[in-house]
Amino acid sequence: MFANEISELIPALLILVGTIFTFLSAVGLVRFPDLYTRSHAASKSSTLGVLCTLLGTLCYFWISEGYFSIRLILGIFFVFLTTPVAAHLMCRAAYRSNLKLADESIQDDLKEVFERENG
């Protein structure tokens, strides 16, 4: 009986951690001042939140029902692969379109690089 409760507790904790990270991502989207910091919040914490939730779901079905889902593994793989790349590309396009950084930003490392490239 005790092992069964532990086997249900691990997936529940993973899903709870995933939910917390996803909630923090939503808070970051609302609170951060510009696209660059919002993109950081959306890509990092929501990726970790979705991965923990999917991993908890995978563990639950594998431990409780003996069902190993390759679809969940593929979902984890594609979220882990595509979300950071998409966030990077959006930030790069915004920077190349001269979208202003927030006033609170201290350092702009790319400014010198783009000034050298554009003459």
All heavy atoms as an XYZ file, in Angstrom:
935
protein
N       0.816     -1.195      0.000
C       0.000      0.000      0.000
C       0.862      1.262      0.000
O       0.566      2.225     -0.673
C      -0.930     -0.042      1.221
C      -1.898      1.078      1.281
S      -3.199      0.794      0.081
C      -4.274      2.090      0.486
N       1.958      1.264      0.760
C       2.813      2.442      0.866
C       3.525      2.738     -0.453
O       3.646      3.895     -0.851
C       3.823      2.239      1.996
C       4.704      3.429      2.214
C       4.187      4.594      2.745
C       6.040      3.380      1.863
C       4.990      5.694      2.945
C       6.850      4.476      2.055
C       6.317      5.641      2.606
N       3.973      1.699     -1.162
C       4.649      1.903     -2.448
C       3.688      2.465     -3.491
O       4.089      3.262     -4.346
C       5.250      0.587     -2.938
N       2.434      2.077     -3.425
C       1.440      2.583     -4.352
C       1.199      4.083     -4.137
O       1.043      4.829     -5.093
C       0.131      1.805     -4.203
C      -0.832      2.104     -5.324
O      -0.442      2.578     -6.376
N      -2.103      1.844     -5.063
N       1.193      4.495     -2.868
C       1.005      5.914     -2.573
C       2.204      6.735     -3.040
O       2.033      7.842     -3.552
C       0.778      6.123     -1.087
C      -0.546      5.577     -0.611
C      -0.703      5.645      0.892
O       0.222      6.149      1.567
O      -1.742      5.207      1.388
N       3.400      6.207     -2.885
C       4.606      6.902     -3.346
C       4.600      7.003     -4.869
O       4.959      8.038     -5.427
C       5.879      6.166     -2.866
C       5.995      6.226     -1.361
C       7.124      6.728     -3.517
C       6.352      7.572     -0.807
N       4.171      5.927     -5.522
C       4.161      5.939     -6.985
C       3.134      6.927     -7.543
O       3.276      7.390     -8.663
C       3.888      4.539     -7.527
O       2.576      4.135     -7.214
N       2.127      7.270     -6.797
C       1.180      8.292     -7.219
C       1.623      9.687     -6.786
O       1.229     10.679     -7.393
C      -0.210      7.987     -6.670
C      -0.849      6.777     -7.324
C      -2.230      6.483     -6.768
O      -2.676      7.221     -5.873
O      -2.845      5.520     -7.239
N       2.454      9.773     -5.775
C       2.914     11.064     -5.271
C       3.935     11.706     -6.213
O       3.902     12.924     -6.430
C       3.519     10.895     -3.873
C       3.980     12.163     -3.187
C       2.795     13.060     -2.899
C       4.722     11.828     -1.914
N       4.809     10.910     -6.798
C       5.849     11.451     -7.687
C       5.238     12.136     -8.907
O       5.585     13.284     -9.201
C       6.850     10.343     -8.075
C       7.643      9.920     -6.845
C       7.779     10.808     -9.180
C       8.480      8.690     -7.038
N       4.332     11.502     -9.638
C       3.704     12.222    -10.760
C       2.918     13.458    -10.313
O       2.936     14.484    -10.992
C       2.770     11.194    -11.390
C       3.310      9.886    -10.987
C       3.918     10.095     -9.642
N       2.261     13.368     -9.170
C       1.506     14.518     -8.675
C       2.434     15.685     -8.368
O       2.107     16.841     -8.675
C       0.706     14.130     -7.441
N       3.591     15.414     -7.793
C       4.554     16.477     -7.509
C       5.113     17.081     -8.793
O       5.290     18.303     -8.888
C       5.686     15.946     -6.632
C       5.336     15.713     -5.166
C       6.512     15.085     -4.426
C       4.907     16.997     -4.500
N       5.393     16.245     -9.781
C       5.880     16.764    -11.058
C       4.836     17.659    -11.734
O       5.170     18.727    -12.266
C       6.267     15.613    -11.991
C       7.605     14.949    -11.725
C       7.741     13.675    -12.548
C       8.729     15.903    -12.035
N       3.590     17.238    -11.695
C       2.529     18.049    -12.295
C       2.346     19.345    -11.517
O       2.150     20.416    -12.106
C       1.216     17.235    -12.389
C       1.396     16.120    -13.414
C       0.036     18.124    -12.750
C       0.267     15.117    -13.448
N       2.454     19.289    -10.192
C       2.353     20.502     -9.373
C       3.499     21.465     -9.659
O       3.273     22.678     -9.821
C       2.323     20.140     -7.892
C       2.227     21.319     -6.928
C       0.884     22.021     -7.091
C       2.432     20.845     -5.505
N       4.714     20.955     -9.760
C       5.866     21.803    -10.092
C       5.694     22.418    -11.476
O       5.975     23.609    -11.686
C       7.175     20.986     -9.990
C       8.346     21.729    -10.612
C       7.478     20.662     -8.543
N       5.215     21.636    -12.420
C       4.958     22.154    -13.759
C       3.916     23.254    -13.758
O       4.049     24.262    -14.463
N       2.888     23.081    -12.956
C       1.844     24.102    -12.851
C       2.393     25.382    -12.240
O       2.082     26.489    -12.696
C       0.673     23.569    -12.003
O       0.206     22.351    -12.577
C      -0.456     24.566    -11.927
N       3.233     25.264    -11.235
C       3.830     26.445    -10.596
C       4.717     27.190    -11.582
O       4.648     28.423    -11.689
C       4.598     26.034     -9.329
C       3.608     25.592     -8.250
C       5.468     27.179     -8.815
C       4.246     24.926     -7.052
N       5.556     26.480    -12.323
C       6.416     27.138    -13.301
C       5.603     27.802    -14.416
O       5.940     28.900    -14.863
C       7.415     26.153    -13.907
C       8.660     26.005    -13.096
C       8.924     24.823    -12.436
C       9.571     27.040    -12.999
C      10.071     24.674    -11.688
C      10.722     26.904    -12.255
C      10.975     25.721    -11.589
N       4.537     27.170    -14.849
C       3.692     27.762    -15.872
C       2.996     29.006    -15.347
O       2.880     30.018    -16.054
C       2.669     26.737    -16.378
O       3.369     25.571    -16.826
C       1.842     27.283    -17.518
N       2.561     28.980    -14.102
C       1.957     30.167    -13.488
C       2.978     31.300    -13.376
O       2.663     32.463    -13.668
C       1.392     29.820    -12.104
C       0.872     31.015    -11.364
C      -0.329     31.604    -11.745
C       1.580     31.557    -10.307
C      -0.802     32.717    -11.079
C       1.113     32.670     -9.638
C      -0.085     33.249    -10.016
N       4.200     30.979    -12.967
C       5.242     32.005    -12.882
C       5.561     32.582    -14.258
O       5.883     33.766    -14.381
C       6.494     31.433    -12.237
C       6.379     31.108    -10.744
C       7.647     30.442    -10.246
C       6.073     32.356     -9.948
N       5.478     31.767    -15.277
C       5.666     32.257    -16.634
C       4.583     33.267    -17.005
O       4.875     34.306    -17.607
C       5.641     31.090    -17.613
O       5.702     31.551    -18.929
N       3.361     32.987    -16.638
C       2.263     33.920    -16.913
C       2.452     35.223    -16.145
O       2.203     36.309    -16.679
C       0.924     33.276    -16.562
N       2.915     35.133    -14.914
C       3.190     36.344    -14.136
C       4.303     37.154    -14.798
O       4.226     38.381    -14.890
C       3.554     35.982    -12.674
C       4.082     37.188    -11.924
C       2.350     35.392    -11.965
N       5.337     36.479    -15.285
C       6.421     37.165    -15.977
C       5.954     37.854    -17.245
O       6.419     38.943    -17.571
N       5.040     37.236    -17.959
C       4.501     37.859    -19.175
C       3.747     39.147    -18.857
O       3.772     40.101    -19.627
C       3.570     36.892    -19.903
C       4.242     35.800    -20.712
C       3.209     34.827    -21.235
C       5.036     36.394    -21.846
N       3.100     39.188    -17.727
C       2.340     40.369    -17.350
C       3.236     41.451    -16.752
O       3.073     42.638    -17.029
C       1.208     39.983    -16.358
C       0.519     41.203    -15.804
C       0.217     39.067    -17.028
N       4.223     41.050    -15.961
C       5.001     42.008    -15.184
C       6.223     42.582    -15.888
O       6.631     43.703    -15.582
C       5.475     41.346    -13.879
C       4.391     40.904    -12.930
C       3.804     42.061    -12.215
N       4.855     42.869    -11.641
C       4.874     43.360    -10.437
N       3.859     43.141     -9.656
N       5.876     44.082    -10.007
N       6.858     41.849    -16.780
C       8.098     42.331    -17.372
C       7.832     43.443    -18.377
O       6.797     43.467    -19.040
C       8.871     41.186    -18.010
C       9.529     40.282    -17.005
C       9.703     38.946    -17.272
C       9.999     40.757    -15.800
C      10.317     38.106    -16.367
C      10.611     39.935    -14.883
C      10.773     38.613    -15.167
N       8.800     44.368    -18.544
C       8.524     45.600    -19.284
C       8.596     45.530    -20.806
O       7.928     46.311    -21.472
C       9.592     46.564    -18.766
C      10.721     45.693    -18.362
C      10.085     44.432    -17.859
N       9.403     44.658    -21.378
C       9.543     44.674    -22.831
C       9.507     43.269    -23.408
O       9.455     42.282    -22.690
C      10.823     45.405    -23.260
C      12.078     44.726    -22.780
O      11.984     43.794    -21.968
O      13.168     45.126    -23.207
N       9.543     43.209    -24.731
C       9.422     41.936    -25.426
C      10.550     40.978    -25.065
O      10.322     39.781    -24.940
C       9.409     42.163    -26.943
C       9.382     40.878    -27.750
C       8.082     40.768    -28.480
C      10.552     40.815    -28.688
N      11.737     41.486    -24.882
C      12.900     40.627    -24.640
C      12.798     39.911    -23.296
O      13.044     38.707    -23.207
C      14.173     41.460    -24.728
C      14.274     42.228    -26.015
C      14.060     43.597    -26.045
C      14.540     41.585    -27.211
C      14.124     44.304    -27.228
C      14.603     42.280    -28.407
C      14.395     43.640    -28.405
O      14.451     44.326    -29.583
N      12.444     40.637    -22.260
C      12.314     39.990    -20.952
C      11.058     39.124    -20.880
O      11.073     38.081    -20.235
C      12.302     41.044    -19.835
O      11.288     42.015    -20.114
C      13.643     41.731    -19.722
N      10.014     39.541    -21.559
C       8.800     38.715    -21.593
C       9.059     37.408    -22.337
O       8.574     36.351    -21.948
C       7.661     39.468    -22.263
C       7.100     40.559    -21.419
C       6.013     41.298    -22.119
N       5.559     42.394    -21.282
C       4.786     43.358    -21.711
N       4.359     43.362    -22.965
N       4.412     44.315    -20.892
N       9.814     37.498    -23.408
C      10.160     36.295    -24.159
C      10.991     35.342    -23.306
O      10.826     34.117    -23.383
C      10.919     36.675    -25.419
O      11.350     35.531    -26.093
N      11.868     35.904    -22.510
C      12.680     35.077    -21.617
C      11.785     34.333    -20.625
O      11.940     33.134    -20.413
C      13.687     35.958    -20.876
C      14.576     35.211    -19.962
N      15.645     34.482    -20.411
C      14.548     35.073    -18.626
C      16.250     33.929    -19.378
N      15.610     34.265    -18.284
N      10.834     35.054    -20.036
C       9.921     34.413    -19.083
C       9.078     33.349    -19.766
O       8.879     32.259    -19.226
C       9.016     35.466    -18.447
N       8.605     33.670    -20.954
C       7.734     32.720    -21.649
C       8.479     31.479    -22.090
O       7.961     30.372    -22.008
C       7.088     33.399    -22.850
N       9.707     31.660    -22.563
C      10.408     30.497    -23.109
C      11.011     29.627    -22.019
O      10.892     28.410    -22.067
C      11.485     30.938    -24.091
O      12.499     31.660    -23.434
N      11.651     30.214    -21.036
C      12.357     29.408    -20.033
C      11.392     28.715    -19.073
O      11.396     27.498    -18.937
C      13.334     30.274    -19.236
C      14.358     30.981    -20.062
C      15.295     30.021    -20.712
C      16.331     30.817    -21.488
N      17.132     30.008    -22.333
N      10.588     29.502    -18.388
C       9.768     28.893    -17.339
C       8.582     28.108    -17.885
O       8.217     27.077    -17.312
C       9.296     29.962    -16.355
O       8.577     30.962    -17.019
N       7.996     28.567    -18.983
C       6.876     27.775    -19.503
C       7.365     26.467    -20.123
O       6.677     25.457    -20.053
C       6.059     28.570    -20.516
O       6.789     28.780    -21.695
N       8.559     26.480    -20.711
C       9.120     25.231    -21.228
C       9.342     24.249    -20.089
O       8.960     23.074    -20.173
C      10.443     25.492    -21.960
O      10.205     26.365    -23.047
C      11.054     24.195    -22.468
N       9.937     24.728    -19.002
C      10.158     23.853    -17.849
C       8.830     23.395    -17.248
O       8.687     22.234    -16.856
C      11.001     24.577    -16.803
C      11.443     23.760    -15.611
C      12.282     22.561    -16.056
C      12.221     24.610    -14.644
N       7.845     24.286    -17.205
C       6.543     23.909    -16.664
C       5.841     22.851    -17.500
O       5.310     21.873    -16.975
N       5.849     23.041    -18.806
C       5.204     22.054    -19.687
C       5.949     20.725    -19.631
O       5.333     19.652    -19.614
C       5.113     22.605    -21.127
C       4.709     21.522    -22.103
C       4.141     23.753    -21.188
N       7.287     20.786    -19.585
C       8.059     19.546    -19.520
C       7.782     18.785    -18.228
O       7.634     17.558    -18.245
C       9.544     19.839    -19.658
C       9.996     20.323    -21.026
C      11.495     20.620    -21.019
C       9.673     19.328    -22.099
N       7.707     19.486    -17.108
C       7.402     18.805    -15.840
C       5.993     18.220    -15.859
O       5.779     17.099    -15.379
C       7.555     19.778    -14.679
S       9.255     20.120    -14.220
N       5.043     18.953    -16.423
C       3.672     18.447    -16.491
C       3.588     17.206    -17.377
O       2.962     16.207    -17.002
C       2.734     19.546    -17.027
O       2.837     20.692    -16.186
C       1.304     19.066    -17.062
N       4.223     17.260    -18.539
C       4.200     16.096    -19.423
C       4.960     14.913    -18.828
O       4.539     13.760    -18.970
C       4.778     16.454    -20.791
C       3.930     17.370    -21.668
C       4.671     17.706    -22.953
C       2.587     16.747    -21.975
N       6.068     15.198    -18.149
C       6.817     14.120    -17.497
C       6.010     13.499    -16.362
O       6.021     12.277    -16.178
C       8.154     14.647    -16.991
C       9.167     13.623    -16.534
C       9.547     12.710    -17.685
C      10.390     14.324    -15.986
N       5.290     14.329    -15.601
C       4.409     13.798    -14.551
C       3.299     12.947    -15.115
O       2.963     11.884    -14.571
N       2.738     13.374    -16.242
C       1.690     12.589    -16.900
C       2.246     11.270    -17.408
O       1.619     10.214    -17.257
C       1.089     13.393    -18.061
O       0.648     14.651    -17.571
C      -0.071     12.661    -18.691
N       3.448     11.315    -17.996
C       4.092     10.095    -18.474
C       4.343      9.127    -17.318
O       4.046      7.929    -17.428
C       5.413     10.434    -19.174
C       6.234      9.258    -19.670
C       5.567      8.632    -20.887
C       7.639      9.710    -20.008
N       4.865      9.647    -16.212
C       5.128      8.792    -15.042
C       3.839      8.199    -14.478
O       3.813      7.036    -14.077
C       5.848      9.586    -13.957
S       7.552      9.969    -14.338
N       2.783      9.003    -14.437
C       1.521      8.497    -13.899
C       1.007      7.314    -14.714
O       0.658      6.273    -14.163
C       0.469      9.604    -13.861
C      -0.884      9.090    -13.470
C      -1.165      8.786    -12.142
C      -1.868      8.853    -14.420
C      -2.398      8.275    -11.770
C      -3.103      8.358    -14.058
C      -3.365      8.071    -12.737
O      -4.582      7.559    -12.377
N       0.935      7.490    -16.027
C       0.412      6.409    -16.851
C       1.342      5.204    -16.876
O       0.890      4.068    -16.978
C       0.132      6.894    -18.277
C      -1.120      7.693    -18.375
C      -1.070      9.034    -18.705
C      -2.351      7.119    -18.127
C      -2.225      9.784    -18.791
C      -3.515      7.853    -18.211
C      -3.450      9.199    -18.539
N       2.639      5.435    -16.767
C       3.583      4.328    -16.777
C       3.528      3.545    -15.466
O       3.497      2.318    -15.464
C       4.986      4.867    -17.017
C       6.007      3.810    -17.319
C       5.794      2.530    -17.728
C       7.411      3.956    -17.227
N       6.981      1.874    -17.909
C       7.993      2.741    -17.615
C       8.233      5.011    -16.881
C       9.366      2.552    -17.634
C       9.599      4.816    -16.919
C      10.149      3.597    -17.287
N       3.465      4.249    -14.336
C       3.465      3.580    -13.031
C       2.087      3.000    -12.703
O       1.971      1.841    -12.289
C       3.919      4.565    -11.928
C       5.393      4.908    -12.107
C       3.681      3.981    -10.549
C       5.874      6.046    -11.238
N       1.041      3.793    -12.868
C      -0.285      3.362    -12.426
C      -0.956      2.385    -13.382
O      -1.625      1.451    -12.944
C      -1.209      4.576    -12.257
O      -0.732      5.405    -11.249
N      -0.793      2.607    -14.675
C      -1.536      1.809    -15.632
C      -0.658      0.933    -16.504
O      -1.161      0.198    -17.341
C      -2.404      2.729    -16.488
C      -3.245      3.638    -15.625
C      -4.496      4.108    -16.291
O      -4.766      3.690    -17.410
O      -5.190      4.895    -15.647
N       0.654      1.056    -16.368
C       1.563      0.247    -17.162
C       1.591      0.629    -18.629
O       1.957     -0.176    -19.481
N       1.215      1.852    -18.942
C       1.126      2.322    -20.319
C       2.222      3.347    -20.561
O       2.259      4.401    -19.937
C      -0.254      2.938    -20.569
C      -0.429      3.534    -21.939
C      -0.526      2.732    -23.063
C      -0.504      4.906    -22.109
C      -0.685      3.273    -24.317
C      -0.668      5.464    -23.359
C      -0.754      4.641    -24.454
O      -0.912      5.186    -25.693
N       3.143      3.049    -21.474
C       4.227      3.967    -21.828
C       3.862      4.656    -23.136
O       3.713      4.011    -24.170
C       5.550      3.203    -21.971
C       6.714      4.101    -22.215
C       7.311      4.765    -21.164
C       7.205      4.294    -23.487
C       8.390      5.599    -21.372
C       8.274      5.118    -23.723
C       8.875      5.785    -22.663
N       3.710      5.963    -23.091
C       3.225      6.707    -24.253
C       4.377      7.347    -25.014
O       5.051      8.238    -24.503
C       2.246      7.787    -23.800
O       1.865      8.579    -24.896
N       4.589      6.907    -26.223
C       5.601      7.519    -27.074
C       5.147      8.907    -27.508
O       5.972      9.781    -27.792
C       5.934      6.614    -28.278
C       7.206      7.075    -28.981
C       4.790      6.589    -29.256
C       8.448      6.879    -28.186
N       3.841      9.159    -27.526
C       3.335     10.488    -27.874
C       3.767     11.527    -26.843
O       4.076     12.666    -27.201
C       1.818     10.468    -27.986
C       1.326      9.720    -29.188
C      -0.172      9.727    -29.236
N      -0.627      8.927    -30.367
C      -1.872      8.627    -30.581
N      -2.800      9.038    -29.736
N      -2.213      7.905    -31.627
N       3.750     11.154    -25.576
C       4.214     12.089    -24.547
C       5.710     12.339    -24.668
O       6.173     13.466    -24.474
C       3.866     11.562    -23.152
C       2.400     11.689    -22.758
C       2.135     10.968    -21.446
C       2.002     13.144    -22.656
N       6.473     11.319    -25.005
C       7.916     11.498    -25.212
C       8.146     12.442    -26.390
O       8.994     13.341    -26.324
C       8.607     10.139    -25.462
C       8.520      9.263    -24.223
C      10.047     10.325    -25.895
C       9.330      9.769    -23.046
N       7.414     12.259    -27.476
C       7.538     13.154    -28.625
C       7.108     14.576    -28.277
O       7.722     15.552    -28.723
C       6.724     12.629    -29.809
C       7.290     11.400    -30.504
C       6.307     10.872    -31.542
C       8.627     11.718    -31.143
N       6.057     14.715    -27.471
C       5.631     16.033    -27.019
C       6.701     16.722    -26.201
O       6.981     17.914    -26.379
N       7.326     15.991    -25.292
C       8.424     16.535    -24.488
C       9.570     16.960    -25.392
O      10.132     18.056    -25.249
C       8.888     15.493    -23.438
C       7.816     15.313    -22.364
C      10.210     15.899    -22.820
C       8.057     14.135    -21.448
N       9.918     16.121    -26.343
C      11.023     16.421    -27.253
C      10.746     17.685    -28.077
O      11.593     18.573    -28.183
C      11.278     15.222    -28.167
C      12.309     15.473    -29.220
C      13.650     15.560    -28.890
C      11.930     15.642    -30.544
C      14.604     15.800    -29.868
C      12.876     15.891    -31.522
C      14.216     15.966    -31.181
N       9.549     17.779    -28.654
C       9.252     18.913    -29.519
C       9.098     20.217    -28.745
O       9.509     21.272    -29.224
C       8.028     18.634    -30.389
C       8.319     17.700    -31.522
C       7.645     16.509    -31.647
C       9.293     18.013    -32.451
C       7.935     15.632    -32.683
C       9.586     17.148    -33.494
C       8.910     15.953    -33.615
N       8.531     20.169    -27.552
C       8.450     21.384    -26.732
C       9.849     21.829    -26.331
O      10.178     23.017    -26.400
C       7.565     21.140    -25.489
C       7.728     22.241    -24.458
C       6.113     21.033    -25.892
N      10.682     20.885    -25.928
C      12.047     21.205    -25.528
C      12.848     21.762    -26.695
O      13.707     22.618    -26.515
C      12.724     19.942    -24.974
C      14.076     20.186    -24.413
C      14.233     20.871    -23.216
C      15.201     19.726    -25.067
C      15.494     21.097    -22.691
C      16.462     19.942    -24.550
C      16.607     20.629    -23.356
N      12.555     21.316    -27.896
C      13.302     21.751    -29.073
C      12.772     23.058    -29.656
O      13.550     23.946    -29.992
C      13.251     20.648    -30.135
C      14.036     20.872    -31.408
C      15.526     20.814    -31.099
C      13.667     19.826    -32.436
N      11.472     23.207    -29.771
C      10.924     24.325    -30.534
C      10.715     25.607    -29.744
O      10.883     26.696    -30.300
C       9.584     23.931    -31.175
O       8.670     23.539    -30.147
C       9.767     22.807    -32.168
N      10.360     25.538    -28.494
C      10.040     26.750    -27.741
C      11.232     27.690    -27.589
O      11.109     28.882    -27.879
C       9.435     26.400    -26.379
O       8.293     25.573    -26.579
C       9.024     27.641    -25.624
N      12.410     27.234    -27.153
C      13.540     28.163    -27.062
C      13.984     28.715    -28.416
O      14.369     29.883    -28.513
C      14.647     27.324    -26.426
C      13.964     26.210    -25.751
C      12.740     25.936    -26.567
N      13.907     27.905    -29.454
C      14.299     28.375    -30.788
C      13.331     29.455    -31.276
O      13.753     30.491    -31.813
C      14.362     27.192    -31.774
C      14.573     27.673    -33.194
C      15.451     26.215    -31.372
N      12.046     29.244    -31.073
C      11.058     30.238    -31.490
C      11.229     31.546    -30.719
O      11.143     32.635    -31.302
C       9.647     29.688    -31.291
N      11.487     31.461    -29.428
C      11.697     32.678    -28.631
C      12.950     33.418    -29.089
O      12.951     34.651    -29.183
C      11.809     32.315    -27.159
N      13.998     32.681    -29.387
C      15.226     33.308    -29.880
C      14.982     34.020    -31.202
O      15.430     35.154    -31.403
C      16.322     32.255    -30.041
C      17.555     32.771    -30.701
N      18.460     33.560    -30.041
C      18.015     32.639    -31.961
C      19.443     33.886    -30.880
N      19.189     33.332    -32.045
N      14.272     33.384    -32.113
C      14.003     33.990    -33.411
C      13.110     35.223    -33.302
O      13.326     36.212    -34.009
C      13.386     32.968    -34.362
C      14.333     31.859    -34.832
C      13.585     30.854    -35.682
C      15.496     32.442    -35.602
N      12.136     35.194    -32.401
C      11.290     36.373    -32.216
C      12.089     37.543    -31.647
O      11.940     38.682    -32.095
C      10.112     36.039    -31.299
C       9.040     35.240    -31.974
S       7.534     35.076    -31.010
C       8.103     34.206    -29.576
N      12.951     37.268    -30.683
C      13.778     38.335    -30.109
C      14.772     38.870    -31.138
O      15.021     40.079    -31.200
C      14.516     37.839    -28.875
S      13.452     37.675    -27.452
N      15.310     38.007    -31.932
C      16.255     38.448    -32.959
C      15.555     39.320    -34.000
O      16.083     40.359    -34.417
C      16.880     37.228    -33.613
C      17.956     37.560    -34.593
C      18.603     36.308    -35.089
N      19.614     36.649    -36.073
C      20.529     35.836    -36.494
N      20.569     34.606    -36.026
N      21.405     36.214    -37.393
N      14.364     38.924    -34.418
C      13.604     39.733    -35.380
C      13.217     41.079    -34.771
O      13.271     42.108    -35.450
C      12.362     38.977    -35.830
N      12.847     41.074    -33.509
C      12.491     42.339    -32.851
C      13.701     43.250    -32.736
O      13.597     44.459    -32.952
C      11.911     42.054    -31.470
N      14.854     42.698    -32.421
C      16.058     43.516    -32.304
C      16.463     44.081    -33.664
O      16.846     45.236    -33.774
C      17.205     42.697    -31.700
C      18.353     43.566    -31.265
C      18.337     44.170    -30.020
C      19.434     43.797    -32.108
C      19.377     44.978    -29.617
C      20.473     44.602    -31.716
C      20.445     45.194    -30.461
O      21.468     46.003    -30.072
N      16.369     43.274    -34.689
C      16.712     43.749    -36.036
C      15.698     44.773    -36.554
O      16.017     45.556    -37.426
C      16.814     42.579    -37.004
C      18.057     41.751    -36.783
C      18.139     40.641    -37.801
N      19.314     39.831    -37.578
C      20.452     39.979    -38.240
N      20.553     40.888    -39.163
N      21.475     39.195    -37.971
N      14.494     44.768    -36.006
C      13.481     45.763    -36.377
C      13.593     47.019    -35.515
O      12.708     47.873    -35.556
C      12.084     45.169    -36.208
O      11.918     44.069    -37.062
N      14.647     47.087    -34.725
C      14.924     48.242    -33.848
C      13.869     48.466    -32.779
O      13.549     49.601    -32.443
C      15.112     49.521    -34.671
C      16.325     49.448    -35.555
O      17.357     48.893    -35.150
N      16.228     49.976    -36.760
N      13.324     47.385    -32.246
C      12.414     47.503    -31.119
C      13.222     47.895    -29.898
O      14.219     47.255    -29.565
C      11.678     46.183    -30.875
C      10.621     46.215    -29.787
C       9.447     47.085    -30.233
C      10.135     44.822    -29.488
N      12.811     48.950    -29.234
C      13.559     49.527    -28.126
C      13.561     48.589    -26.918
O      12.545     47.989    -26.584
C      12.938     50.865    -27.746
C      13.693     51.644    -26.725
C      13.005     52.987    -26.503
C      13.720     53.769    -25.446
N      13.286     53.433    -24.116
N      14.711     48.506    -26.275
C      14.800     47.772    -25.020
C      14.153     48.598    -23.921
O      13.976     49.813    -24.055
C      16.266     47.500    -24.661
C      16.944     46.389    -25.435
C      17.747     46.973    -26.562
C      17.838     45.613    -24.507
N      13.835     47.963    -22.819
C      13.246     48.679    -21.685
C      14.260     49.659    -21.116
O      15.477     49.481    -21.244
C      12.815     47.687    -20.608
N      13.771     50.709    -20.488
C      14.658     51.702    -19.889
C      15.490     51.109    -18.761
O      16.567     51.609    -18.457
C      13.838     52.885    -19.366
C      13.171     53.647    -20.497
O      13.727     53.640    -21.626
O      12.102     54.244    -20.260
N      14.986     50.050    -18.143
C      15.707     49.407    -17.045
C      16.875     48.556    -17.528
O      17.695     48.110    -16.735
C      14.759     48.518    -16.223
C      13.659     49.272    -15.525
C      12.422     49.445    -16.392
O      12.311     48.790    -17.444
O      11.565     50.255    -16.013
N      16.954     48.294    -18.822
C      18.039     47.477    -19.369
C      19.366     48.203    -19.183
O      19.501     49.384    -19.498
C      17.819     47.187    -20.847
O      16.661     46.416    -21.014
N      20.350     47.493    -18.701
C      21.634     48.095    -18.375
C      22.620     47.962    -19.524
O      23.376     48.864    -19.825
C      22.211     47.441    -17.096
C      21.279     47.715    -15.926
C      23.597     47.951    -16.805
C      21.632     46.949    -14.678
N      22.598     46.831    -20.191
C      23.647     46.529    -21.157
C      23.039     46.002    -22.451
O      22.133     45.190    -22.439
C      24.579     45.479    -20.540
C      25.787     45.180    -21.340
C      26.726     44.257    -20.575
O      26.514     43.975    -19.407
N      27.732     43.782    -21.238
N      23.590     46.469    -23.572
C      23.160     46.019    -24.889
C      24.401     45.516    -25.631
O      25.108     46.294    -26.267
C      22.483     47.158    -25.643
C      21.924     46.715    -26.980
O      21.992     45.513    -27.283
O      21.424     47.575    -27.710
N      24.668     44.232    -25.538
C      25.871     43.666    -26.139
C      25.813     43.608    -27.657
O      26.848     43.594    -28.316
C      26.117     42.258    -25.597
C      26.508     42.260    -24.130
O      27.035     43.300    -23.666
O      26.287     41.245    -23.453
N      24.647     43.567    -28.230
C      24.526     43.433    -29.681
C      24.630     44.760    -30.427
O      24.804     44.775    -31.637
C      23.199     42.770    -30.038
C      23.072     41.302    -29.677
C      21.680     40.802    -29.996
C      24.106     40.482    -30.414
N      24.525     45.864    -29.729
C      24.518     47.163    -30.389
C      25.790     47.397    -31.197
O      25.742     47.802    -32.354
C      24.347     48.269    -29.351
C      24.169     49.632    -29.942
C      23.873     50.643    -28.854
C      23.551     51.985    -29.470
N      23.201     52.969    -28.463
N      26.937     47.102    -30.613
C      28.216     47.284    -31.317
C      28.336     46.351    -32.521
O      28.846     46.736    -33.573
C      29.379     47.058    -30.370
C      29.464     48.059    -29.245
C      30.539     47.685    -28.237
O      31.300     46.714    -28.487
O      30.614     48.368    -27.212
N      27.861     45.141    -32.385
C      27.947     44.165    -33.468
C      27.115     44.641    -34.662
O      27.589     44.600    -35.806
C      27.483     42.776    -32.993
C      27.413     41.798    -34.154
C      28.373     42.259    -31.893
N      25.893     45.099    -34.424
C      25.046     45.544    -35.515
C      25.529     46.860    -36.121
O      25.332     47.111    -37.297
C      23.601     45.662    -35.058
C      22.896     44.335    -35.009
C      22.590     43.726    -33.805
C      22.537     43.686    -36.179
C      21.963     42.498    -33.766
C      21.906     42.461    -36.151
C      21.620     41.867    -34.947
N      26.161     47.713    -35.326
C      26.715     48.952    -35.868
C      27.887     48.661    -36.803
O      28.049     49.301    -37.831
C      27.157     49.888    -34.732
C      25.990     50.537    -34.040
C      26.428     51.374    -32.853
O      27.623     51.364    -32.493
O      25.558     52.048    -32.273
N      28.712     47.655    -36.453
C      29.820     47.267    -37.322
C      29.324     46.637    -38.628
O      29.854     46.866    -39.694
C      30.756     46.289    -36.615
C      31.788     46.973    -35.767
C      32.788     45.987    -35.231
N      32.217     45.513    -33.954
C      32.337     44.291    -33.482
N      33.001     43.374    -34.167
N      31.805     43.944    -32.342
N      28.269     45.824    -38.534
C      27.726     45.166    -39.725
C      27.058     46.153    -40.668
O      27.169     46.012    -41.878
C      26.687     44.100    -39.319
C      27.281     42.835    -38.780
C      26.193     41.813    -38.424
O      25.011     42.083    -38.701
O      26.545     40.757    -37.896
N      26.380     47.125    -40.108
C      25.624     48.075    -40.936
C      26.426     49.305    -41.328
O      25.917     50.178    -42.012
C      24.345     48.489    -40.232
C      23.410     47.308    -40.020
O      23.407     46.383    -40.824
N      22.636     47.339    -38.960
N      27.668     49.387    -40.904
C      28.541     50.449    -41.336
C      28.444     51.611    -40.465
O      28.738     52.684    -40.525
